[in-house]
């Protein structure tokens, strides 16, 4: 059953990534050069809409809270994010979109990025022990911290629960609608 | 209303992220790069991952990263046919369906393989090395952060995860200047 769900959600995710234009390095780079913010609007709106749905389903208990999964905060998130951004800005792809792009236009460059990514991930596996020994993952180790109290599993900044996440979701949607752009897609 | 097409697509993307949590778990991709490279690694060096029946995962590794968290990654490398790995394998199939369903005009815009007519043909290395090196640094960074655009930024921020906000801020802090510098270099280089 797990495998069937994996196939369904993977197919939908790949379809959606292509649909919003995220598989195109050109669109990612023109977002990052602040030339066409359509993709930025899309990302912000998608996060907000997903938060709203998550809150509305969780409040009456329609969502299994056990499905939630939050990643640990530590200094590695920041240094890793800074490194990630250099590649993201230069090449205009990220792990999900380069996998999706291997079959949907620009395949050869996408495969190059995937192969480079496999080597990069392996290089990290080989150097993790060293990073760990110099304390990268113990600085700013705040655990699986969330803004709002969405589950007893995670510590939270505010004691407010899903109502808080719902409000933030609505704010994200409003921000996405206010951001300029949205007419850039000629299709 | 034609210009509002982005809105419908964005709602679809958000709905997929929510649906994944409703059905199973939040979407994440970059860990599977560690799994696949680990599969190749353990095929070459069979001693790196070994069975350990005393552990909950049943596996241990001589590599600190594969061994982390009680050997979770070692287990995924030894038995990759699980939810997360199959999920990532299904992504290009879904993307291809969307690609095939779209009209030709949009398809040619999505492609980056085409060359301007009359432009000098770039060498193999010059065409593919930047993407390869970019992929390297993207995944090295994503694994260091323990997540990428999907896992940290989209799935993380939709749950109000603090690490998701920090990742997004850090990634855009270098991505925007990098994209601007890359353009300037390209113009100077006469590309």
Interface residues (C-beta under 8 A of the other chain):
Chain A: X2 X3 X5 X6 X7 X8 X9 X10 X11 X12 X13 X14 X15 X16 X17 X18 X19 X20 X21 X23 X24 X25 X26 X29 X32 X33 X34 X38 X41 X42 X43 X45 X46 X47 X48 X49 X50 X51 X53 X54 X57 X63 X67 X68 X69 X70 X71 X72 X73 X74 X76 X77 X78 X79 X80 X81 X82 X83 X84 X85 X86 X87 X88 X89 X90 X91 X92 X93 X94 X95 X96 X97 X98 X99 X100 X101 X102 X103 X104 X105 X106 X107 X108 X109 X110 X112 X113 X114 X115 X116 X117 X118 X119 X120 X121 X122 X123 X124 X125 X126 X128 X129 X131 X132 X136 X142 X144 X145 X146 X147 X148 X150 X157 X164 X165 X168 X169 X176 X182 X183 X185 X186 X187
Chain B: X3 X4 X5 X6 X7 X9 X10 X11 X12 X13 X14 X15 X16 X17 X18 X19 X20 X21 X22 X23 X24 X25 X26 X27 X29 X30 X33 X34 X36 X37 X38 X40 X41 X63 X64 X65 X66 X68 X81 X82 X83 X84 X85 X86 X87 X88 X89 X90 X91 X92 X93 X94 X95 X96 X97 X98 X99 X102 X103 X105 X106 X107 X109 X110 X111 X112 X113 X127 X128 X129 X130 X131 X132 X133 X134 X135 X136 X137 X138 X139 X140 X141 X142 X143 X144 X145 X146 X147 X148 X149 X150 X151 X152 X153 X154 X155 X156 X157 X158 X159 X160 X161 X162 X163 X164 X166 X167 X168 X169 X170 X171 X172 X173 X174 X175 X176 X177 X178 X179 X180 X182 X183
